[in-house]
Amino acid sequence: MNHEQTLLAKPGKDNPGKGHGKNNKGNDGGDGKRDGKRDEPRKEPKAEQKDDNIEEQVKTSIYKGFSFDTIGDNNSKGFNFAAVGDFGCSKNTKKTIDNIKDNKPELVLPLGDLSYQKSANCWFDIMSPFKKKVMITLGFHDVKDGQAKMDQYFKSFELDKPYYSFDYGKVHFIVIASESSFQQGSPQYKFISEDLKKASEDKDVNWVIVTSYGPFYTSPSIHKAEKPIRDLYHPLFEKYDVDLVLQAHNHNYQRTYPISYNLGDSSKPTVTNQSTTGYNDHHGGTVFALVGTGGESFYPLTGQDPYVATQFDKFGFLNIDISNGNPHTKLTGTFYDNKGGIVKDQFTIEKEIKSKNKTD
């Protein structure tokens, strides 16, 4: 087993995160309070209820060498990265990992619900081909299934809080912790709003990409879209020109047209470009992709919302290619089905690089 340290811990209630890891940007530590209550993972109705009176010993392992290191980044080069959530540890998960490996990504972004077991040992073992390439987003099962499991993620990835940001290849990545306190006035909100402003003024940033386990938008399925986080953060994304938001939680694939926030009814966003596959920044709007197809199971889609360009239930992952040109740059998203690497969805976003004047 490729780990260096083993620990025994009892499941607990508190999120141990104080800040964010060595590859990240940020300043303040610790999560704040949500509506006067302690910052604990949000409750999910369908989650299995645990008996807090049972003192269960969970054996977890600390894995070293998984976290992505941005040091030495060549900002001018193009690159590709993979994104997918809701993994589990099944034969389908292994096929997803092999599918990703075939595309040789420089970076892998797991979008939450990495492990559905009491520890993440199996998930770390199955992810071993991607050492030094991973930057995680934490999901419900990652923060709710006990202190030992949370400690395992935080210690393995050297995190001190579950939200953070980093730069690579002229892309600014922001990881939102949707299972932690995010309301206006919280440390997370302060960090993200300030971080977005800085990225919008940074002349070395061509693209802004956000990850969030909780979906801002979704067609009808098992889980609904999360209105509180949508109403708070989508207007910020619009203000600071976020290009792409990657989500999970529902175990299927959905990709929206470029959409703008609708103040009158946020569940019905405004489609800014009705082309099926090709977009440019002249029309504005942000593309939201829900990629809960890592291998755990499928959730049925019982309808298709009008702002969703395509949706299906196939195991696989979303590959994003970044091509940095001058004066134009291009993002290409391709969903690869695990069955033969078949392309099930492809879209492009092109933009002209504009000069940015930094202000105080």
PyMOL commands that set and color helices and strands:
alter all, ss='L'
color gray80, all
select helices_A, chain A and resi 91-102+121-126+128-130+140-144+147-156+187-201+227-239
alter helices_A, ss='H'
color red, helices_A
select strands_A, chain A and resi 5-9+58-62+79-84+107-110+164-168+171-176+207-212+244-247+253-256+259-260+270-271+278-280+287-291+308-312+316-324+328-337+343-352
alter strands_A, ss='S'
color yellow, strands_A
deselect
rebuild
show_as cartoon
